Amino acid sequence: MKKSLKEYFVRAKEEGWALAQFNVSCAEQLQGVVEAGVQSHSPLLIGTSEGDAGFFTLAFAVNLVAFWKKETGLPIFLNFDHGKSFEVLERAAQAGYDALHFDGSRFPLEENVAIAKRVVILARKHRISVVEGEFSEVPGGHSDLHEQEAPVLTDQDYTNSEDAAEFVKKSGVGSLAVMVGTLHGIFKTTHPLNIKRLQEISERGIEFLVLHGGSGTPEQELKEAIQNGVVKINVSTDLRIAFTNTLKETLEENPTEIAPYNILPKSVEAVKRIALSWIEIVGSANKI
């Protein structure tokens, strides 16, 4: 019997490893991630944000993942990342996504909880095993920030452990995105992860903890986060940089080339290398 994503999260938490969620925007990025999964014998979690899915389309993402699952035999799961409304998550559930993330961080808390509860009911209806909630926003959100200083953080920017426990209890989500110092995108400077805060949240008994903005975070801090209850770390910017920069180099080296099958393989390989490095960091190799 095939395992659900929730079962992999349970195992990861028990054994002290995590899954990297690889966010992709095109078939070639997905191919590179899948090749890494095959080589490392790792279960894979693929993510599409609203922006990714807007280009990719929900049905195309679902069917491509289904193809690679059949082709490789790997357990590959698809999560809708940062869904900002019930309606978009409903469309993702109907399309066949395996997991849903409702990002209600910009809503008043009561409205966030109310929508999250509806998403949990929606997930049960579609036999979706993981619903992720979010109420403390992770700053950033762009891939072109590597020349900018990281935003200043105050204690109030970090997820409060008491609020986290209360949010999970009221909403019914099993997975929670927490803000403990990671940032969306890669900045010129970074903040050390607030491991003490992460420990406080973990001690509240929340089932699954998630870090967004894994790109640019030091490896040792990520491993320490995993040892303190994190079962999923989102990776997007690293893949985009690898894919796009390699594509630019290829086009500069071969300015007259027009065949995509000659242009794209190096970018696929670059994504594969990044995915392999992340699989090693989170410890998901040979966990099928």
C-alpha positions as CSV (number, residue, x, y, z in Angstrom):
1,M,0.0,0.0,0.0
2,K,1.3,3.4,-1.0
3,K,2.2,5.8,1.9
4,S,0.6,9.2,2.2
5,L,2.6,12.4,2.6
6,K,1.5,12.5,6.3
7,E,3.0,9.1,6.8
8,Y,6.3,10.3,5.5
9,F,6.1,13.4,7.7
10,V,5.5,11.1,10.7
11,R,8.4,8.9,9.8
12,A,10.7,12.0,9.2
13,K,9.8,13.4,12.6
14,E,10.5,10.1,14.4
15,E,13.8,9.5,12.6
16,G,15.1,13.1,12.6
17,W,15.1,14.0,8.9
18,A,12.9,16.1,6.6
19,L,11.6,16.6,3.1
20,A,12.7,19.4,1.0
21,Q,9.7,20.9,-0.9
22,F,11.0,21.8,-4.4
23,N,9.0,24.5,-6.0
24,V,9.0,24.3,-9.8
25,S,7.6,26.5,-12.6
26,C,8.2,24.4,-15.6
27,A,8.6,20.8,-16.8
28,E,12.4,21.1,-17.1
29,Q,12.8,22.1,-13.4
30,L,10.6,19.2,-12.4
31,Q,12.7,16.8,-14.5
32,G,15.9,17.9,-12.8
33,V,14.3,17.4,-9.3
34,V,13.0,14.0,-10.3
35,E,16.4,12.9,-11.7
36,A,17.9,13.8,-8.3
37,G,15.2,11.8,-6.5
38,V,15.9,8.7,-8.7
39,Q,19.7,9.0,-8.0
40,S,19.3,9.4,-4.3
41,H,16.3,7.1,-3.8
42,S,14.4,9.9,-2.0
43,P,10.7,10.6,-1.7
44,L,9.9,13.9,-3.3
45,L,7.6,16.8,-2.5
46,I,7.0,19.2,-5.3
47,G,5.4,22.6,-4.8
48,T,3.7,25.2,-7.0
49,S,2.9,28.6,-5.8
50,E,0.0,30.6,-7.2
51,G,2.5,32.2,-9.6
52,D,4.0,28.8,-10.6
53,A,0.6,27.3,-11.1
54,G,-0.6,30.3,-13.1
55,F,2.0,29.6,-15.7
56,F,2.1,25.8,-15.2
57,T,-1.7,25.3,-14.8
58,L,-3.0,23.1,-12.1
59,A,-3.9,20.2,-14.4
60,F,-0.5,20.2,-16.1
61,A,1.3,20.1,-12.8
62,V,-0.9,17.2,-11.5
63,N,-0.5,15.2,-14.7
64,L,3.3,15.8,-15.0
65,V,3.8,14.6,-11.4
66,A,1.5,11.6,-12.1
67,F,3.7,10.8,-15.2
68,W,6.9,10.9,-13.2
69,K,5.4,8.8,-10.4
70,K,4.5,6.1,-12.9
71,E,7.7,6.4,-14.9
72,T,10.1,6.2,-11.9
73,G,8.1,4.4,-9.2
74,L,9.1,7.2,-6.7
75,P,6.7,8.5,-4.1
76,I,6.2,12.1,-5.4
77,F,3.7,14.4,-3.8
78,L,2.4,17.7,-5.0
79,N,1.6,20.6,-2.7
80,F,-0.2,23.9,-3.5
81,D,2.1,26.5,-1.9
82,H,0.9,29.8,-0.4
83,G,-2.7,29.5,-1.5
84,K,-4.2,32.9,-0.6
85,S,-7.9,32.0,-0.8
86,F,-10.2,29.1,-0.2
87,E,-11.3,29.2,-3.9
88,V,-7.8,28.7,-5.3
89,L,-7.2,25.8,-2.9
90,E,-10.5,24.3,-3.8
91,R,-9.4,24.3,-7.5
92,A,-6.1,22.7,-6.5
93,A,-7.9,20.0,-4.5
94,Q,-10.3,19.2,-7.4
95,A,-7.3,19.1,-9.8
96,G,-5.7,16.3,-7.7
97,Y,-3.1,18.0,-5.5
98,D,-1.8,15.9,-2.6
99,A,-1.4,18.7,0.0
100,L,-2.6,22.3,0.5
101,H,-1.0,25.3,2.1
102,F,-3.4,28.1,3.1
103,D,-1.4,31.3,3.7
104,G,-3.7,33.4,5.7
105,S,-1.0,35.6,7.2
106,R,-2.4,38.8,5.7
107,F,-5.9,38.1,7.1
108,P,-7.1,39.1,10.6
109,L,-6.5,36.0,12.8
110,E,-10.1,35.1,13.2
111,E,-10.7,35.2,9.5
112,N,-7.5,33.2,8.9
113,V,-8.7,30.5,11.3
114,A,-12.2,30.4,9.7
115,I,-10.8,29.9,6.2
116,A,-8.2,27.4,7.4
117,K,-11.0,25.3,9.0
118,R,-12.8,25.2,5.6
119,V,-9.6,24.1,3.9
120,V,-9.3,21.2,6.4
121,I,-12.8,20.1,5.7
122,L,-12.1,20.4,1.9
123,A,-8.9,18.3,2.3
124,R,-10.9,15.5,4.1
125,K,-13.4,15.5,1.3
126,H,-10.6,14.9,-1.2
127,R,-8.6,12.5,1.0
128,I,-5.7,15.0,1.2
129,S,-3.6,14.1,4.2
130,V,-1.7,17.4,4.9
131,V,-3.0,20.9,5.3
132,E,-0.5,23.6,6.2
133,G,-1.5,26.8,7.9
134,E,0.3,30.1,8.3
135,F,-0.3,33.2,10.4
136,S,3.1,34.8,10.9
137,E,4.4,36.0,7.5
138,V,7.9,35.1,6.3
139,P,9.4,38.3,4.8
140,G,10.8,38.5,1.3
141,G,9.0,36.9,-1.6
142,H,11.2,37.6,-4.6
143,S,14.1,35.8,-6.2
144,D,16.2,38.9,-7.1
145,L,17.2,40.1,-3.6
146,H,20.7,38.8,-3.3
147,E,22.2,42.3,-3.4
148,Q,19.9,43.7,-0.7
149,E,20.3,43.7,3.0
150,A,18.0,41.4,4.9
151,P,15.1,43.2,6.6
152,V,15.4,44.0,10.3
153,L,13.5,41.6,12.4
154,T,12.1,42.2,15.9
155,D,10.9,39.7,18.4
156,Q,7.3,40.3,17.3
157,D,8.2,39.1,13.8
158,Y,8.9,35.6,15.1
159,T,6.1,33.1,15.6
160,N,4.8,33.1,19.1
161,S,4.6,29.6,20.5
162,E,1.4,30.1,22.5
163,D,-0.3,31.7,19.5
164,A,1.0,28.8,17.3
165,A,-0.6,26.2,19.5
166,E,-3.9,28.2,19.7
167,F,-4.0,28.6,15.9
168,V,-3.5,24.9,15.3
169,K,-6.1,23.9,17.9
170,K,-8.7,26.3,16.5
171,S,-8.1,25.7,12.8
172,G,-7.4,22.0,12.8
173,V,-4.4,22.2,10.5
174,G,-1.8,19.5,11.1
175,S,1.2,21.4,9.7
176,L,2.3,25.0,10.5
177,A,4.6,27.3,8.7
178,V,6.7,29.1,11.3
179,M,8.7,32.3,11.2
180,V,12.0,31.8,13.1
181,G,14.4,33.7,10.9
182,T,14.3,32.3,7.3
183,L,13.4,34.7,4.5
184,H,11.8,34.2,1.1
185,G,14.6,34.8,-1.5
186,I,18.3,35.2,-1.0
187,F,19.6,38.3,0.6
188,K,23.1,39.8,0.9
189,T,22.9,39.2,4.7
190,T,21.0,36.6,6.7
191,H,19.6,36.2,10.2
192,P,20.6,33.2,12.3
193,L,17.7,30.9,13.0
194,N,16.0,31.5,16.3
195,I,16.4,27.9,17.5
196,K,15.2,28.7,21.0
197,R,11.9,30.0,19.6
198,L,11.6,26.9,17.4
199,Q,12.1,24.7,20.5
200,E,9.4,26.6,22.3
201,I,7.0,26.0,19.4
202,S,8.0,22.4,19.1
203,E,7.3,21.8,22.8
204,R,3.7,22.9,22.2
205,G,3.0,19.5,20.6
206,I,2.2,20.8,17.1
207,E,2.3,17.8,14.7
208,F,4.4,19.1,11.9
209,L,6.6,22.3,11.6
210,V,7.6,23.8,8.3
211,L,10.3,26.3,7.3
212,H,9.7,28.5,4.3
213,G,12.6,30.3,2.6
214,G,15.2,27.6,2.9
215,S,17.5,29.0,0.2
216,G,20.4,30.9,1.6
217,T,20.1,29.5,5.1
218,P,23.3,27.9,6.5
219,E,23.3,24.1,6.4
220,Q,24.1,23.6,10.0
221,E,21.2,25.8,11.1
222,L,18.8,23.8,8.8
223,K,20.0,20.5,10.4
224,E,19.5,21.9,13.8
225,A,15.9,23.0,12.9
226,I,15.2,19.5,11.7
227,Q,16.4,18.1,15.0
228,N,13.8,20.5,16.7
229,G,10.8,19.2,14.8
230,V,10.9,20.7,11.3
231,V,9.7,18.0,8.8
232,K,9.6,20.2,5.6
233,I,11.8,22.9,4.2
234,N,10.7,24.9,1.2
235,V,13.3,25.5,-1.6
236,S,12.5,27.7,-4.6
237,T,15.1,30.5,-5.2
238,D,18.0,28.1,-5.3
239,L,16.4,26.2,-8.1
240,R,15.4,29.3,-10.0
241,I,18.9,30.7,-9.8
242,A,20.5,27.4,-11.0
243,F,18.0,27.0,-13.8
244,T,18.0,30.6,-15.1
245,N,21.7,31.4,-14.7
246,T,22.7,28.2,-16.5
247,L,20.2,28.9,-19.3
248,K,21.7,32.4,-19.7
249,E,25.2,31.0,-19.9
250,T,24.1,28.4,-22.4
251,L,22.6,31.0,-24.7
252,E,25.6,33.3,-24.4
253,E,27.9,30.4,-25.4
254,N,25.6,29.3,-28.2
255,P,23.9,32.5,-29.5
256,T,22.7,30.9,-32.8
257,E,21.3,27.7,-31.2
258,I,17.5,27.5,-31.5
259,A,16.7,23.9,-30.6
260,P,15.4,23.6,-27.0
261,Y,16.7,20.1,-26.7
262,N,20.2,21.5,-27.1
263,I,19.6,24.6,-24.9
264,L,17.9,23.1,-21.8
265,P,19.8,20.0,-20.7
266,K,22.4,21.9,-18.8
267,S,19.7,23.8,-16.9
268,V,18.1,20.5,-16.0
269,E,21.4,19.2,-14.8
270,A,22.0,22.3,-12.7
271,V,18.6,21.9,-11.0
272,K,19.5,18.2,-10.4
273,R,22.7,19.2,-8.6
274,I,20.9,21.7,-6.4
275,A,18.2,19.2,-5.6
276,L,20.8,16.5,-4.7
277,S,22.5,18.9,-2.3
278,W,19.2,19.7,-0.6
279,I,18.3,16.0,-0.3
280,E,21.6,15.5,1.4
281,I,21.0,18.4,3.8
282,V,17.5,17.3,4.9
283,G,18.5,13.6,5.0
284,S,15.8,12.2,2.8
285,A,18.0,10.0,0.7
286,N,17.2,6.2,0.8
287,K,14.0,6.9,2.7
288,I,11.5,5.4,0.2
